[in-house]
Amino acid sequence: KSNNLLPSINYGILNMKNFSEHVRAIVREIPEGQVMSYGAVAKAAGKKNAYRAVANVVANNYDPTVPCHRVIRSDGTLGGYNRGGEEAKRHLLTREGWKE
């Protein structure tokens, strides 16, 4: 019987967890009234092509300390928002001083 636990670890899951935590930390630093694109967040997290993964992280975020409404599409459109849709996202950003 082997005592080596390493083969049973799913490194992909660990890396995604670390990536998700990194994404949330970056999004927490976006100042009120400003936005970042999913791609810019991915690049800041060290994975420049992982914009879809960033979208997945913010779409599944319900932590109020992570202002995921400040992450938008690279074409300047708002994209989705898991707490009320695009209009709720627009309302929050406008209230913070963001100019569309």
Secondary structure, DSSP 8 states (H G I E B T S, - for coil): -----GGG--HHHHHHHHHHHHHHHHHHTS-TT--EEHHHHHHHTT-TT-HHHHHHHHHT---TTS-GGGEE-TTS-----TTTHHHHHHHHHHHTT---
